[in-house]
Amino acid sequence: MKMSWIKYEKDDLSFKVPEKLGFDVFKLIEPEETDNKIKELINKNYDFIIVTSEIAGFSEDIIKKYDKDRNVNIIIARDKE
């Protein structure tokens, strides 16, 4: 099982613990690149991809393409607020 997290580069609050533990936390400079990053991670056989709700808002594919895909689980993390 491979797991990753995706967040916006300027987001200093989300996914601190996984990042400090050395897990794969990817920071996007351009949120519009969300779908490309998700495709890249799927191609690298990541089973679970957790994204912040802020980043998820920039993806058209999370619901359209991956909602029914049994090979990957995309989880949208709730805001800390």
MOMO-V853921 format. One record per residue. N is the residue number from 1. SS is DSSP state (h for helix, s for strand, l for the rest). PSI is psi in whole degrees, -180 to 180 (999 if undefined). Layout:
n = <N	N>
ss = <SS	SS>
psi = <PSI	PSI>
//
This chain:
n = <1	2	3	4	5	6	7	8	9	10	11	12	13	14	15	16	17	18	19	20	21	22	23	24	25	26	27	28	29	30	31	32	33	34	35	36	37	38	39	40	41	42	43	44	45	46	47	48	49	50	51	52	53	54	55	56	57	58	59	60	61	62	63	64	65	66	67	68	69	70	71	72	73	74	75	76	77	78	79	80	81>
ss = <l	l	s	s	s	s	s	s	l	l	l	l	l	l	l	h	h	h	h	h	l	l	l	s	s	s	s	s	l	l	h	h	h	h	h	h	h	h	h	h	h	h	h	l	l	l	l	s	s	s	s	s	h	h	h	h	l	l	l	l	h	h	h	h	l	l	l	l	l	l	l	l	s	s	s	s	s	l	l	l	l>
psi = <124	134	142	163	143	132	167	142	-36	1	105	-4	-34	143	35	-45	-51	-36	-44	-27	-2	13	168	96	117	133	124	128	-41	111	-24	-13	8	-50	-39	-40	-41	-46	-44	-45	-38	-41	-24	15	35	132	-37	127	120	127	151	156	-31	-47	-38	-31	-19	0	132	-22	-19	-47	-46	-47	-38	-4	-39	0	119	-7	-16	143	117	122	131	117	142	153	154	-20	999>
//
